[in-house]
Amino acid sequence: MDTEQIRHSLTELGGTFAQELAQAGSRQALEQLRVKYLGRKSPLSVHLKRLGSLPAEERALLGKDLNILKVSFENRLAEAQQRFSERPAQPPVDVTLPGAPPPMGRLHPVTQTMQEIVACFVPMGFEVVEGPELDNEFNNFDALNIPRDHPSRENFDTFFIDPASGGAGAPRPDPKLGRPLLRSHTSPVQIRVMRSRKPPLRILVPGRVYRPDPLDASHSFMFHQVEGLMVDDRANFADLKGVLGLFIERLFGPSTKTRFRPHFFPFTEPSAEVDIACAGCGGRGCTTCGRKGWLEILGCGMVHPNVFKAVGYDPRKVQGFAFGLGVERIAMLKHGIRDIRLFFENDLRFLEQF
Ligand code: DAH
């Protein structure tokens, strides 16, 4: 055969290979094709062996063509082989089966808990109000009767905003309002609302707060609170106990035991912390309650006269009470969650349980 004839036979070879490959219906059939078209006795191998006896110029040209064909056979065989290994015989599709349900979203457990808390107070006439997360020293501290030397005003206890780092739109320190900061509690919204409205007031403030705490099982640099405030001319400590008692009954069940424990907050006087009997041990003491039998759930008290003065109310004419609670803490107590970090890791295995 001269090179012209060889070339012609290669074209035919390509054609029959394609036909036979299309008809090959099993791995064995493919293996037979491989032997036939690439094996030692295949026309391709025979031609390749004969290359040596050709003049150099022709050898180069024909060698190239032979190789292209060889590689093409190899690739197409490998492809076909993969089709057999990837697709085991599939059962026929039953088109009458219902489709796979699309994944449904849901509210985050913190949002759910916040909504449950709010729902307990709304029937008692509390109106939901929100305030900005970026606030100032006056609203977060001064107006709440928190003195200049209070430890929570240290740089490592509050995120003060450095105006230099914020560009042109950054908030500036103000002679009256002090330095801008990320609010460390929702209490500054009490100040905002009282400064812009007259009593009677009955407000509930859900929101996000920030403290530069290192993350651990019970601390996070960001968490959520719900604040409450009621002001009129006679709201008293008995009202406070009534409102919070009803709240606890609604959230934790009617037989939940509570206690009011004297405490100190600068913005209320007198102040108290409210505990509920530990559900884990029924008050006997266990690891959940640190062997105390009681779990602290919120802080509260009668609004301090200095707070009323700071917002321009006359403390001789108005009185009222306030309270504040941590939403994650309540959610952890309700669901037996032991690590606050779970709320913020966005692990669906956790979130889908709620
Ligand atoms: N602001 C307090 C805190 O973050 C919680 C608090 C306690 C709010 C007593 C109140 C209150 O309104 O009366 O720890």
Boltz pocket constraint, residues with backbone or C-beta under 6 A from the ligand:
constraints:
  - pocket:
      binder: B
      contacts: [[A, 184], [A, 185], [A, 186], [A, 187], [A, 227], [A, 228], [A, 265], [A, 267], [A, 268], [A, 272], [A, 298], [A, 299], [A, 300], [A, 301], [A, 322], [A, 323], [A, 324], [A, 325]]
      max_distance: 6.0
